[in-house]
């Protein structure tokens, strides 16, 4: 059982012990455990491919096939020295959660000092940014984890059919929490990532100009009519790929309510809260450091229609910002990777001290979330239906 203790695993059943024992390196091989300094988390092939064969480094030099990863993306790719690795999780919450948990708990790796960067594309709120832009989130909010009433059946004085679990109407904080509703990451690290990404020359094709011009027709969408840039704003997670102003406004409200008015919604994606839950559980087990996580999303398309456009056309129409969003994953992201590696001994090895709360809504890693209203009961896992 010494090898299991080395892993930091709790007491296991015989079958579990046999399973993990099959994966454990021998005592002689422990010295060969890989300790990456930086892990890039992609969600599908185009995002992952933006890191392959680049001039700065090649994450395809070593591949590690891990049982439990996506059957579509079964390998972790690393540089020859093992300092930088990249994993494609598969799209959607289930794929992200299982793939990241598989990686984080693998006995072949030591992630206790590793920086993790979620690096993918997202829909963008034209009130905050434009296509091609790069965003860094402090809060990841699960907007799909709510009650829902079909919009055709909502009360006449409601603006949306989405409202928090164990609440009575939109705009109220959840009365019951599952634990995955909100995550907050290290603001000091986020600011460093933002500052260095601002030095990158972003890809910004003129193909996006006509689309942006359409958003200039609404003064509220001024940011959407501008060139690609780098922003500090927050991200919304939902497995449902939604579109339209009504849902956009509804989920802007959800992000604000769930973060106590601190979050500013700009990007929408399908994986981040699932990824962060897997990393949080690994952090509880002392496998990773949750204060070393960066959430970077680049804008591939707008999350709502421009004036005069139908929502269906917005959802299904062409995405001229897509190629720029894929390119800017690497263009902006490599600056962050280089920042960490170049400053490893002087700053990043010891970690960037967080001055804000870091973790989930339960305070699982210590401290108290400052975005939860004091009057909230914070019941865990309760809802009226169960």
ZAMARGU-4260 file (C-alpha; in steps of 0.2 Angstrom, whole numbers, plus 5000, padded with zeros to 4 digits):
<rodrens>
0) 5000/5000/5000 | 5015/5012/5001 | 5013/5016/4983 | 4995/5021/4985 | 5000/5032/5000
5) 5013/5040/4988 | 4999/5044/4976 | 4990/5053/4990 | 4974/5042/4988 | 4962/5037/5001
10) 4959/5020/5007 | 4953/5009/4992 | 4943/4993/4990 | 4953/4978/4983 | 4947/4980/4966
15) 4951/4999/4966 | 4968/4995/4973 | 4971/4982/4959 | 4966/4995/4946 | 4977/5009/4952
20) 4991/4996/4956 | 4991/4992/4937 | 4994/5010/4933 | 5007/5014/4946 | 5025/5015/4941
25) 5037/5004/4950 | 5047/5011/4965 | 5062/5011/4952 | 5052/5021/4940 | 5046/5035/4952
30) 5060/5046/4948 | 5054/5046/4930 | 5037/5054/4935 | 5034/5069/4923 | 5032/5086/4931
35) 5025/5098/4918 | 5027/5117/4921 | 5012/5121/4910 | 4997/5111/4903 | 4986/5118/4889
40) 4968/5111/4889 | 4960/5111/4872 | 4942/5105/4869 | 4942/5100/4850 | 4955/5097/4836
45) 4956/5114/4829 | 4960/5121/4846 | 4973/5108/4850 | 4980/5109/4833 | 4985/5127/4835
50) 4999/5121/4847 | 5006/5108/4835 | 5022/5112/4825 | 5023/5130/4831 | 5041/5138/4831
55) 5041/5141/4850 | 5039/5123/4854 | 5032/5106/4848 | 5020/5097/4860 | 5019/5082/4848
60) 5037/5076/4852 | 5030/5065/4865 | 5013/5056/4867 | 5006/5048/4882 | 4991/5037/4880
65) 4981/5037/4896 | 4966/5025/4900 | 4951/5035/4903 | 4954/5050/4890 | 4942/5053/4876
70) 4942/5039/4863 | 4943/5053/4850 | 4958/5061/4859 | 4967/5047/4869 | 4984/5056/4870
75) 4992/5069/4881 | 5005/5078/4870 | 5021/5085/4878 | 5037/5093/4873 | 5053/5082/4873
80) 5058/5089/4890 | 5040/5086/4897 | 5039/5105/4903 | 5024/5109/4892 | 5010/5097/4888
85) 4993/5099/4879 | 4977/5089/4881 | 4962/5089/4870 | 4947/5084/4881 | 4933/5082/4869
90) 4918/5095/4868 | 4904/5097/4881 | 4904/5095/4900 | 4905/5076/4902 | 4920/5075/4890
95) 4929/5089/4899 | 4926/5083/4917 | 4931/5065/4913 | 4946/5069/4903 | 4953/5082/4915
100) 4950/5071/4930 | 4959/5056/4921 | 4974/5067/4918 | 4974/5075/4935 | 4974/5059/4944
105) 4986/5050/4933 | 5000/5042/4944 | 5012/5045/4929 | 5012/5064/4932 | 5016/5077/4946
110) 5005/5092/4944 | 5008/5100/4961 | 5017/5115/4953 | 5009/5115/4936 | 5000/5129/4928
115) 4984/5124/4919 | 4977/5135/4905 | 4960/5132/4897 | 4963/5138/4879 | 4948/5138/4868
120) 4936/5147/4857 | 4919/5154/4863 | 4904/5165/4858 | 4906/5183/4863 | 4894/5196/4870
125) 4895/5211/4858 | 4892/5223/4873 | 4909/5218/4879 | 4920/5213/4864 | 4921/5208/4846
130) 4926/5192/4836 | 4944/5188/4836 | 4946/5195/4854 | 4955/5186/4868 | 4947/5186/4885
135) 4952/5181/4902 | 4940/5176/4915 | 4940/5178/4934 | 4923/5169/4936 | 4916/5154/4927
140) 4897/5153/4930 | 4886/5138/4925 | 4871/5146/4918 | 4863/5130/4913 | 4862/5124/4931
145) 4845/5133/4934 | 4826/5130/4933 | 4819/5132/4916 | 4802/5136/4910 | 4798/5137/4891
150) 4798/5155/4886 | 4780/5153/4879 | 4774/5149/4897 | 4783/5161/4908 | 4773/5174/4918
155) 4769/5190/4909 | 4780/5200/4920 | 4795/5189/4918 | 4809/5193/4905 | 4816/5175/4905
160) 4811/5157/4909 | 4828/5154/4918 | 4829/5156/4937 | 4841/5149/4950 | 4837/5133/4959
165) 4827/5134/4975 | 4822/5152/4970 | 4805/5159/4965 | 4809/5171/4951 | 4823/5177/4940
170) 4836/5188/4948 | 4837/5178/4965 | 4853/5169/4971 | 4851/5150/4972 | 4844/5144/4988
175) 4852/5127/4985 | 4869/5124/4978 | 4877/5109/4970 | 4894/5116/4971 | 4898/5119/4953
180) 4888/5135/4950 | 4903/5147/4951 | 4922/5146/4951 | 4934/5160/4955 | 4952/5159/4949
185) 4968/5169/4954 | 4966/5187/4950 | 4984/5191/4952 | 4989/5177/4939 | 4974/5183/4928
190) 4981/5200/4927 | 4999/5194/4923 | 4991/5183/4909 | 4981/5198/4902 | 4996/5210/4903
195) 5007/5199/4893 | 4994/5194/4880 | 4991/5212/4877 | 5009/5212/4869 | 5004/5200/4856
200) 4999/5205/4838 | 4983/5197/4836 | 4976/5189/4820 | 4962/5200/4814 | 4956/5197/4796
205) 4946/5210/4786 | 4933/5197/4783 | 4926/5201/4800 | 4923/5220/4795 | 4906/5218/4787
210) 4900/5208/4802 | 4906/5220/4814 | 4899/5235/4805 | 4881/5227/4807 | 4883/5228/4826
215) 4888/5246/4825 | 4870/5249/4821 | 4866/5247/4840 | 4876/5259/4851 | 4875/5246/4865
220) 4885/5234/4854 | 4899/5247/4851 | 4912/5235/4857 | 4906/5222/4845 | 4910/5233/4830
225) 4928/5236/4835 | 4944/5227/4831 | 4950/5212/4840 | 4958/5215/4857 | 4962/5208/4874
230) 4949/5209/4888 | 4946/5205/4906 | 4928/5198/4908 | 4919/5182/4913 | 4913/5166/4905
235) 4897/5156/4905 | 4896/5137/4904 | 4881/5128/4897 | 4880/5111/4887 | 4867/5119/4877
240) 4874/5130/4862 | 4862/5144/4863 | 4860/5161/4853 | 4850/5176/4854 | 4848/5193/4863
245) 4834/5187/4875 | 4845/5172/4881 | 4860/5183/4881 | 4852/5196/4892 | 4845/5182/4903
250) 4863/5174/4906 | 4871/5191/4908 | 4859/5192/4923 | 4863/5175/4929 | 4882/5179/4929
255) 4879/5195/4939 | 4867/5186/4951 | 4878/5171/4954 | 4893/5182/4957 | 4885/5194/4968
260) 4886/5208/4955 | 4905/5205/4953 | 4905/5195/4936 | 4904/5203/4919 | 4898/5190/4906
265) 4907/5191/4889 | 4910/5173/4883 | 4900/5157/4882 | 4907/5140/4880 | 4902/5122/4885
270) 4916/5115/4896 | 4924/5127/4909 | 4914/5123/4925 | 4916/5104/4921 | 4935/5106/4919
275) 4936/5117/4935 | 4927/5104/4945 | 4939/5091/4940 | 4954/5102/4944 | 4946/5107/4961
280) 4944/5089/4966 | 4962/5086/4961 | 4966/5101/4972 | 4957/5094/4987 | 4967/5078/4985
285) 4983/5089/4984 | 4986/5084/4966 | 4985/5101/4958 | 4986/5119/4964 | 4970/5128/4960
290) 4978/5145/4961 | 4988/5141/4945 | 4973/5141/4933 | 4971/5153/4919 | 4954/5153/4909
295) 4957/5160/4891 | 4944/5160/4878 | 4945/5168/4861 | 4930/5175/4852 | 4924/5165/4836
300) 4906/5172/4834 | 4894/5183/4842 | 4881/5176/4855 | 4867/5186/4848 | 4860/5193/4832
305) 4864/5210/4825 | 4849/5223/4822 | 4839/5216/4807 | 4846/5198/4808 | 4836/5183/4814
310) 4842/5173/4828 | 4842/5157/4817 | 4853/5166/4804 | 4865/5172/4819 | 4866/5154/4825
315) 4868/5145/4808 | 4876/5159/4798 | 4895/5160/4793 | 4908/5164/4806 | 4921/5175/4799
320) 4930/5177/4816 | 4933/5158/4818 | 4950/5157/4809 | 4956/5172/4819 | 4950/5165/4836
325) 4959/5148/4832 | 4975/5158/4827 | 4974/5169/4843 | 4974/5154/4855 | 4992/5152/4850
330) 4997/5170/4847 | 4991/5176/4864 | 4993/5160/4873 | 5011/5157/4869 | 5015/5173/4877
335) 5008/5166/4893 | 5018/5150/4892 | 5034/5159/4889 | 5031/5171/4903 | 5029/5156/4915
340) 5044/5146/4909 | 5055/5161/4907 | 5051/5167/4925 | 5050/5150/4933 | 5065/5151/4945
345) 5062/5169/4949 | 5043/5170/4951 | 5032/5156/4945 | 5039/5140/4953 | 5034/5146/4970
350) 5017/5152/4963 | 5008/5168/4962 | 5000/5173/4978 | 4981/5175/4976 | 4974/5191/4985
355) 4956/5186/4981 | 4946/5171/4985 | 4950/5156/4975 | 4939/5140/4973 | 4921/5135/4972
360) 4905/5141/4980 | 4907/5129/4995 | 4924/5136/5000 | 4931/5118/4998 | 4949/5124/4997
365) 4948/5136/5012 | 4941/5153/5014 | 4924/5160/5011 | 4917/5165/4994 | 4914/5184/4994
370) 4901/5182/4980 | 4888/5173/4990 | 4875/5184/4999 | 4875/5182/5018 | 4857/5177/5019
375) 4859/5162/5008 | 4855/5146/5016 | 4868/5137/5005 | 4859/5120/5006 | 4869/5107/4997
380) 4862/5096/4984 | 4844/5100/4988 | 4830/5105/4975 | 4811/5104/4976 | 4811/5090/4964
385) 4821/5078/4974
</rodrens>
